[in-house]
Amino acid sequence: MLIMDKKRMLTCFLVIVILFLPIFSHGFIIKHLNHHCTGEKCPICAAIKRAEALINEIGSAIPTVLLLIVFFCFSAVCLPIKNQIFLLRTPVKLKVRMDD
């Protein structure tokens, strides 16, 4: 397997994990919301606080990620079109003689 394939697979795996983390965090919070709390050092309450912090951190990054996705999609669409426009106006295509 090529190195680029491994990197691409790792990148896809990390993207999937980052996308599903908030979903699983919400599920954990909903499931354990009415748990039997053991007091101040309750491990479930601590895990709920960590899940809420994770949701807040990832939630604040969503607009930035969406902006980057739009930028890359725009550049992926517009750059090939720009190159095609310039390729249509070559001297060979216009059949121009350059006898200077």
N, C-alpha and C positions, 0 to 999 in steps of 0.2 A: 504494500500500500504506500502510496506517495506521501511525502510529508505534508503537502498542501491538502490532501484529502483528510489526513488526520486533524489538521488545524481547522478545516472547514467543519468536520464532524464535531469537534470540540466546541467550536463557536455556535453551531446550531443547538447543541445540547445545552450550553449555557444560556442561550436566548430562551429556549423552552423552559428551563428552570426558573429564570427570572420572570417569565410571563405567568407561570403557574404558582409562584410563591404567594402573591396576594390572594389568590383564590383559595389555596389551602390554609392560609392564615385566617381568612374570614370563616372558613369552615371550622377551624379549631376554636375560634372565639365563640361562634354560635353554639357549638357542641358543649363547651365547658363554661358557658356563661352562668348557669345556675348550679355550679358544683358545690360540694360541701367544703367550705373553706376551713382550713385548720388553724388559721390565725395570721399573725403578721408575716411569718416566713413560709407562706403557702407556695409550693412550687408551681401549682397550676396558675395562681395569680401572677407569679413572676413570668411564666411562659405567655400568658395573655398580654402582659405589658410589653414583652419582647415582640409579640406578633403585631400589636398595635403600632409599635415603633417602626417595624418593618414596613407595614402598610403605609404609614406616613412618609417614610423615606422614599419608597418606590413611587408613591402617589405624587410626590413633588417632582420626581424625575420624568413623569409621563409627558408633560408638555415639551420638554427638551428632546426626548426621544422621538416624539411625533414630528417635531420640527426637523430633526436630522433625517428622518425617513422621507419626508416631503422633499427636502433638499436633494437627497441622493436619487430619488425617483425623477425629480425634475432634471437633474444633470444627466441621468441615464437616458432620458428621452430627448433632451434638447441638444446634447453634444453630438450624437450621431446625425441628427438632422442638420446641424450647422456644417458638419463635414461634408454631407451630401450636397448641400447648396454650393459650397466652394468647389466641389468636384464637377459640378455641372457646367462651370464656366471656365474650362481649360481651353487653351488655344487649339488643341487637337479636336476637342468637341465642337468648337466654333469654326474649325477649318481655316484658321488664320495662318497666312504665310509670313514667316519672319525672315525676310531676305536682307535685313540691314547689314 
